[in-house]
Amino acid sequence: MSTRLQVVMDESEAKRYKQAAARRQLTLSEWVRRCLREALKAEAGPTPEQKLAALDRALQHHHPTGVGRDLR
């Protein structure tokens, strides 16, 4: 099932979007769908792979952690 989305914008903005879509040989609708998907991905935060990579980078440093200290 499909849903239609109407977006109101000025003509110059619409023209720039159409040009961006044309450069990628996409219809404006497909270009907008791809942009919206990418925005959702960016909003979702880092992937598990990105989190593991960040941990790997952090573990390359030799900073004190406090592990083994008597914290009482």
C-alpha positions in Angstrom: 0.0 0.0 0.0 1.3 3.5 -0.8 0.7 6.8 0.9 0.9 10.1 -0.9 2.8 12.9 0.9 2.3 16.5 -0.1 5.0 19.0 0.8 4.6 22.7 0.2 7.7 24.7 -0.7 8.7 27.7 -2.8 9.5 27.3 -6.5 13.2 27.9 -6.2 13.6 25.2 -3.5 11.6 22.7 -5.6 13.8 23.5 -8.6 17.0 22.7 -6.7 15.5 19.4 -5.5 14.5 18.5 -9.1 18.0 19.3 -10.3 19.6 17.2 -7.5 17.4 14.3 -8.5 18.2 14.7 -12.2 21.9 14.7 -11.5 21.4 11.2 -10.0 19.1 10.2 -12.8 16.2 9.7 -10.3 12.7 10.9 -10.2 12.1 13.6 -7.6 9.9 11.2 -5.7 12.6 8.5 -5.5 15.2 11.1 -4.6 13.0 12.4 -1.7 12.4 8.8 -0.5 16.1 8.1 -0.4 16.8 11.3 1.5 14.1 10.5 4.0 15.5 7.0 4.5 19.0 8.4 5.1 17.6 11.0 7.6 16.0 8.1 9.6 19.3 6.2 9.6 21.2 9.2 10.8 18.6 9.8 13.5 18.8 6.2 14.7 22.3 6.6 16.1 25.4 4.5 15.6 25.1 0.9 14.4 26.4 -2.0 16.5 29.4 -2.2 14.2 30.1 1.5 14.7 29.8 1.1 18.5 32.3 -1.8 18.5 34.7 0.2 16.3 34.5 3.1 18.8 35.3 0.7 21.7 38.2 -0.8 19.7 39.6 2.8 19.2 39.1 3.6 22.9 40.9 0.4 24.0 44.0 1.5 22.0 44.7 4.1 24.7 46.3 3.3 27.9 44.5 5.5 30.4 43.9 4.5 34.0 40.5 3.0 34.5 40.2 2.8 38.3 39.8 -1.0 38.0 41.3 -2.8 41.0 41.2 0.3 43.2 39.6 0.0 46.6 36.8 2.5 46.3 35.5 2.2 49.9 
